[in-house]
Amino acid sequence: MVLYILGVDTVYLVANVVVVGSAPLKDQGSVAGVFNMSLQVGGAVVGGAVFPVIDNSVESMRGGQGSASA
């Protein structure tokens, strides 16, 4: 879990620096806001919509809730 957190933090930091650094100086605040908002919305969509769909499909393929293999 610690390695996962370090990896995610590293990727976030590098992506943030690259994206914001590539924008003109006068637009960097707006670019940073859009970048962070897209990460928040993307995380909400994946965590709230995509993962439950994957979980439900895997669960149904393995026999449903009452199955010992689920």
C-alpha positions in Angstrom: 0.0 0.0 0.0 2.8 2.4 0.8 4.4 1.7 -2.7 1.0 2.4 -4.3 0.7 5.7 -2.5 4.3 6.7 -3.4 3.7 5.8 -7.1 0.4 7.7 -7.3 1.9 10.8 -5.6 4.9 10.7 -7.9 2.8 10.4 -11.0 0.5 13.2 -9.8 3.4 15.5 -9.0 5.2 14.9 -12.3 2.0 15.3 -14.4 1.0 18.5 -12.5 4.5 20.0 -13.1 4.4 19.1 -16.8 0.9 20.3 -17.4 1.1 23.5 -15.5 4.7 24.2 -16.7 3.6 23.9 -20.4 1.0 26.7 -20.0 1.8 30.4 -20.4 2.6 32.1 -17.1 -0.6 34.1 -17.1 -2.7 30.9 -17.6 -1.0 28.6 -15.1 -3.5 29.2 -12.3 -6.4 28.3 -14.5 -4.6 25.3 -16.0 -3.8 24.0 -12.5 -7.5 24.4 -11.5 -8.7 22.5 -14.6 -6.1 19.8 -14.1 -7.1 19.2 -10.5 -10.8 19.4 -11.2 -10.4 16.8 -14.0 -8.6 14.5 -11.6 -11.4 14.8 -9.0 -14.2 14.3 -11.5 -12.3 11.4 -13.1 -11.8 9.7 -9.8 -15.4 10.1 -8.9 -16.6 8.6 -12.2 -14.2 5.7 -11.9 -14.7 5.1 -8.2 -18.5 5.7 -8.3 -19.5 4.2 -11.6 -16.9 2.0 -13.4 -15.6 0.0 -10.4 -19.1 -1.1 -9.2 -20.0 -2.2 -12.7 -16.8 -4.3 -12.9 -17.4 -5.7 -9.4 -21.0 -6.7 -10.2 -20.1 -8.3 -13.5 -17.3 -10.4 -11.9 -19.6 -11.3 -9.0 -22.3 -12.5 -11.3 -19.9 -14.5 -13.4 -18.6 -16.3 -10.3 -22.0 -17.3 -9.0 -23.5 -14.3 -7.2 -23.4 -13.1 -3.6 -24.1 -16.5 -2.0 -21.3 -18.3 -3.7 -18.2 -19.3 -1.8 -16.0 -18.5 -4.8 -17.3 -14.9 -5.0 
